[in-house]
């Protein structure tokens, strides 16, 4: 392959923002030759090392690749080169999938900037080079998004802080996806976790006013991030998950990599934790044995039952005593608590609640927040755990 006939891609740091810059070579330059030599050397070394040296080879390739990028970041385009495309990476989107489908490109990727400009499909013959480019660009996008979050949070109220920004894809046209007609089955969405709310946008919001134009806005406590079961998987995309909502609407979503999946799930759990600790307690009206009652979720005390006619608390249960929960999909929910001190080691509560779906979502959120508050290793929230335990009543979990 004559590299002189193909664009040369590199990252540059320009005005506090990384950009993808593709230069079209008109003449063969020393820089291009050194790049070709590096690519050739990397492939040769990889073959020499064999399977026993995979880890050291990958580390060496990564270091060489970053060195090349750093060199390219400090130079101006040589004579004989011209800019082909320059894309800012802040809030940009990188994908290896064919646009709108679940078909993965075997040797290419595409970058789209915040204004919708595209790099076009960039092909790499060496899978190792492809992996390095995608990983390096994605990590720089994440770094820039995190800087945007920190800058924005300086001017936001503590209850409105941004926890996560990034891109994912939503599955659409599910009912017609298997037909012979070509239909876009995936749409890119920009996701934001802010305060106690979850947003989905077609394009990143660049002002407070644009928050009102979201496709979806839900309270984080009325949603649940759930991994897919095997029978729920649709299509060929990896790293898929479901966002369930208390109103029965489920979103089938996908991210590009396992790292993005872990980051988003962790951010969702942190956002839930912060929202519960701000809320502290929540009460649902219900009926127990045909008596007007209320069930209380309290992050410090646990789960309480309140009898409305007598205006008395009947009992408090620890979150750790909840063994199982079930519902009939209409009105009734059953909670089973386990403790050796109980009669038959169990207490069973059958409750009728008109808002039972919301009750279940809040119950899951309180359980998650309680686990995070008592486990010092859970998402590195040790300081929050110490604060929660120091204020919790004796004997509660």
C-alpha positions in Angstrom: 0.0 0.0 0.0 1.3 3.4 -0.9 0.7 5.5 2.2 1.3 8.7 0.2 -2.1 8.3 -1.4 -4.0 8.1 1.9 -4.8 10.7 4.6 -2.7 10.7 7.8 -4.6 11.0 11.0 -3.4 12.5 14.3 -4.6 14.3 17.5 -3.7 17.8 18.2 -4.2 19.9 21.4 -5.6 23.2 20.3 -7.2 25.9 22.5 -7.9 23.6 25.4 -9.5 21.0 23.2 -8.2 18.0 21.4 -9.1 17.8 17.8 -8.9 15.0 15.2 -6.9 16.3 12.3 -6.7 14.5 9.0 -4.0 15.7 6.6 -4.0 14.7 3.0 -0.4 14.1 1.8 0.5 15.6 -1.5 4.2 14.7 -1.3 6.0 11.9 0.5 7.5 13.5 3.6 9.9 12.2 6.3 7.0 12.3 8.8 5.0 10.0 6.6 7.9 7.7 6.1 8.5 7.5 9.8 4.9 6.7 10.3 4.9 3.9 7.7 8.1 2.6 9.3 6.5 2.6 12.7 3.5 0.7 11.4 5.7 -1.8 9.7 7.9 -2.2 12.8 4.9 -2.7 15.1 3.5 -5.5 12.9 6.9 -7.2 12.6 7.6 -7.0 16.3 4.1 -8.4 17.0 4.8 -11.4 14.8 8.2 -12.0 16.4 6.9 -11.9 20.0 4.2 -14.4 19.3 1.5 -15.4 21.8 3.9 -15.5 24.7 4.7 -11.8 24.4 1.2 -10.5 23.8 1.0 -8.4 27.0 4.5 -6.8 26.6 3.9 -6.3 22.9 0.6 -4.5 23.6 2.2 -2.3 26.2 5.1 -1.5 23.9 2.7 -0.8 20.9 0.6 1.5 23.1 3.7 3.5 24.3 5.0 3.8 20.7 1.6 4.9 19.5 1.2 7.6 22.2 4.8 8.8 21.4 3.8 9.2 17.8 0.6 11.1 18.8 2.6 13.4 21.1 5.1 14.1 18.4 2.3 14.9 15.9 0.6 17.1 18.5 3.5 19.5 18.7 4.1 20.0 15.0 2.5 22.1 12.3 1.5 20.5 9.0 4.7 20.1 6.8 4.9 21.7 3.4 3.0 19.6 0.9 0.2 18.7 3.4 -3.2 20.3 3.7 -6.0 20.0 6.2 -8.6 17.5 5.1 -10.9 17.7 8.1 -10.5 19.0 11.7 -13.0 17.9 14.3 -13.2 19.1 17.9 -13.5 16.1 20.3 -15.4 17.8 23.1 -18.8 16.0 23.3 -17.9 14.1 20.1 -19.1 10.7 19.2 -16.9 7.8 17.9 -18.4 4.6 16.6 -17.3 1.5 14.7 -20.9 0.6 13.7 -22.5 1.3 10.3 -24.7 4.3 10.9 -28.1 3.3 12.3 -27.4 -0.4 12.3 -25.9 -3.2 14.5 -23.3 -4.1 11.8 -19.7 -3.6 13.1 -17.1 -2.4 10.7 -14.2 -4.8 10.7 -11.5 -2.3 10.0 -12.9 1.2 10.3 -14.4 3.9 12.6 -16.1 7.3 12.3 -16.0 10.4 14.5 -18.8 12.9 14.6 -18.4 16.3 16.3 -20.9 18.1 18.4 -22.2 20.0 15.4 -22.8 16.8 13.4 -19.6 17.1 11.2 -18.2 13.7 10.3 -14.6 12.5 9.7 -16.0 10.0 7.2 -15.1 6.4 7.6 -11.4 6.0 8.6 -10.0 2.6 7.6 -7.1 0.9 9.3 -5.7 -2.3 7.8 -3.9 -3.3 11.0 -6.5 -4.3 13.8 -4.0 -3.3 16.4 -3.7 0.3 15.0 -7.5 0.4 14.8 -7.9 -0.6 18.4 -5.3 2.0 19.5 -6.9 4.8 17.6 -10.4 4.1 18.8 -9.2 3.8 22.4 -7.1 6.9 22.3 -9.8 9.1 20.7 -12.4 7.7 23.1 -10.3 8.4 26.2 -9.7 12.0 25.1 -13.4 12.5 24.5 -14.0 11.2 28.0 -11.3 13.5 29.4 -12.8 16.6 27.7 -16.3 15.7 28.8 -15.1 15.3 32.4 -13.5 18.8 32.2 -16.8 20.2 30.9 -18.5 18.6 33.9 -16.1 20.1 36.4 -16.3 23.5 34.8 -20.1 23.5 34.7 -20.4 22.2 38.3 -18.6 25.2 39.6 -21.6 27.3 38.8 -24.4 24.9 39.7 -26.3 24.4 42.9 -25.1 21.2 44.8 -28.5 19.6 44.1 -28.1 20.1 40.4 -24.6 18.8 39.7 -23.8 16.9 36.5 -22.7 13.4 37.2 -22.3 12.0 33.6 -22.2 13.2 30.0 -21.8 11.0 26.9 -23.2 9.2 23.9 -25.1 6.0 23.5 -27.5 4.5 21.0 -31.2 3.8 21.4 -32.9 0.9 19.6 -35.9 2.1 17.6 -38.2 0.5 15.0 -38.0 -2.7 17.0 -41.2 -4.2 15.6 -40.0 -3.7 12.0 -36.3 -4.4 12.5 -36.5 -8.0 11.2 -38.4 -7.0 8.0 -36.7 -7.0 4.6 -36.9 -3.2 4.3 -33.9 -1.1 5.3 -34.7 0.8 8.5 -32.5 2.6 10.9 -32.8 0.4 14.0 -30.4 2.5 16.2 -30.3 6.2 16.9 -27.5 8.1 18.6 -28.6 9.8 21.8 -26.7 12.1 24.2 -27.2 11.2 27.8 -26.9 13.4 30.8 -27.3 12.6 34.5 -27.8 15.9 36.3 -29.1 16.3 39.9 -31.7 13.7 40.4 -32.8 13.5 36.8 -31.9 11.6 33.7 -32.0 13.2 30.2 -31.7 11.9 26.6 -31.1 14.4 23.7 -30.7 14.1 20.0 -27.8 16.6 20.2 -25.8 17.8 23.2 -27.4 20.7 25.1 -25.2 23.8 24.9 -27.3 26.0 27.2 -29.8 25.8 30.1 -32.6 26.5 27.7 -31.8 23.5 25.6 -32.4 21.2 28.6 -36.1 21.7 27.8 -35.7 20.1 24.4 -34.8 16.7 25.8 -36.4 13.6 24.2 -36.7 12.0 27.7 -36.5 13.5 31.2 -37.1 11.2 34.1 -36.4 11.3 37.8 -33.4 9.0 38.5 -35.3 7.3 41.4 -38.1 6.3 39.0 -35.7 4.5 36.7 -33.5 1.4 37.0 -30.3 0.5 35.1 -30.6 -3.2 34.4 -28.3 -5.7 32.6 -29.9 -7.7 29.9 -31.0 -11.3 30.4 -29.9 -13.7 27.6 -33.4 -14.0 26.1 -33.9 -10.2 26.0 -30.9 -9.5 23.7 -32.0 -8.2 20.3 -29.7 -7.7 17.3 -25.9 -8.0 17.2 -24.8 -5.1 19.3 -22.7 -5.7 22.4 -22.8 -3.7 25.7 -26.6 -3.3 25.7 -28.8 -2.7 28.7 -32.3 -1.6 29.6 -33.5 1.5 31.5 -36.7 0.6 33.1 -39.1 3.4 34.3 -41.9 3.5 36.9 -44.4 4.3 34.1 -43.8 1.1 32.2 -41.6 2.6 29.4 -38.4 0.7 28.8 -35.5 2.0 26.8 -33.2 -0.5 25.0 -29.8 1.2 24.9 -26.2 0.4 23.8 -22.7 1.9 24.3 -19.6 1.3 22.3 -17.3 -0.4 24.8 -17.3 -2.3 28.1 -15.5 0.7 29.7 -18.3 3.0 28.7 -20.8 0.5 30.1 -19.0 0.3 33.4 -18.7 4.1 33.6 -22.3 4.7 32.9 -23.6 2.1 35.2 -21.4 3.4 38.0 -22.6 7.0 37.3 -26.2 5.8 37.5 -25.7 4.2 40.8 -23.8 7.3 42.2 -26.6 9.5 41.0 -29.2 7.3 42.7 -27.1 7.3 45.9 -26.9 11.2 45.9 -30.7 11.5 45.3 -31.6 9.1 48.1 -29.3 10.8 50.6 -30.9 14.1 49.7 -34.4 12.7 50.0 -33.7 10.6 53.2 -37.3 9.4 53.6 -40.3 8.7 51.4 -43.9 7.5 52.2 -46.4 5.6 50.2 -50.1 5.3 51.1 -51.3 1.7 51.0 -53.8 -0.7 52.6 -52.8 -3.7 54.7 -55.5 -6.2 55.7 -58.1 -3.6 54.4 -56.8 -1.0 56.9 -55.5 2.4 55.7 -51.8 2.3 56.2 -48.5 3.7 55.0 -45.1 2.2 54.2 -42.1 4.4 54.9 -38.6 4.0 53.4 -35.9 5.7 55.5 -32.2 5.6 54.6 -31.3 5.5 58.3 -34.1 3.6 60.0 -35.1 1.1 57.3 -38.6 0.1 56.3 -41.5 1.1 58.5 -45.3 0.3 58.6 -47.7 3.0 59.9 -51.3 2.4 60.8 -53.4 5.5 59.9 -56.5 4.9 62.1 -54.4 4.6 65.3 -51.6 7.0 64.1 -49.0 4.5 65.3 -45.9 2.9 63.8 -46.5 -0.9 63.8 -43.0 -2.1 63.2 -39.6 -1.1 61.7 -37.6 -3.5 59.6 -33.9 -3.3 58.6 -33.1 -3.2 54.9 -31.0 -6.3 55.5 -34.0 -8.2 56.7 -35.9 -7.9 53.4 -35.6 -11.4 51.8 -37.8 -11.0 48.7 -40.5 -9.0 47.1 -43.1 -9.8 44.5 -46.2 -8.2 42.9 -49.2 -9.3 40.8 -48.7 -6.6 38.2 -51.8 -4.8 39.2 -52.2 -3.6 42.8 -50.7 -6.0 45.3 -47.1 -6.3 46.5 -45.7 -8.8 48.9 -42.6 -8.2 51.0 -41.0 -11.0 52.9 -38.7 -10.2 55.8 -36.4 -12.7 57.5 -35.1 -12.7 61.0 -34.6 -15.6 63.4 -36.5 -13.6 66.1 -39.7 -13.6 64.0 -42.3 -16.2 64.3 -41.4 -18.9 61.8 -38.4 -16.8 61.1 -40.5 -14.7 58.6 -42.8 -11.7 58.5 -45.0 -11.4 55.3 -46.6 -8.1 54.4 -49.3 -8.1 51.7 -49.9 -4.5 50.7 -52.4 -3.0 48.2 -50.9 0.2 46.6 -52.3 2.1 43.6 -48.8 3.3 42.8 -47.1 -0.1 43.3 -44.6 0.3 40.4 -43.3 3.6 41.8 -43.1 1.9 45.2 -41.0 -0.9 43.8 -38.6 1.5 42.1 -38.1 3.6 45.2 -37.6 0.4 47.3 -34.8 -0.7 44.9 -33.2 2.8 45.0 -33.2 2.8 48.8 -31.7 -0.7 49.0 -28.9 0.3 46.5 -28.2 3.5 48.5 -28.1 1.6 51.8 -25.6 -0.9 50.4 -23.4 1.9 49.0 -23.5 3.7 52.4 -22.4 0.7 54.5 -19.8 -0.8 52.0 -16.6 1.3 52.0 -15.4 -0.3 48.7 -18.6 0.2 46.8 -17.8 2.8 44.1 -15.1 4.3 46.4 -17.8 6.0 48.6 -16.0 5.5 51.9 -16.5 9.1 53.1 -20.2 8.9 52.5 -20.3 5.6 54.3 -18.6 7.1 57.4 -21.0 10.0 57.4 -24.1 7.7 57.0 -23.0 5.3 59.7 -22.2 8.1 62.2 -25.7 9.5 61.9 -27.6 6.1 61.8 -29.5 5.0 64.9 -27.9 2.1 66.9 -28.9 -1.3 65.7 -30.1 -0.3 62.2 -28.6 -1.4 58.9 
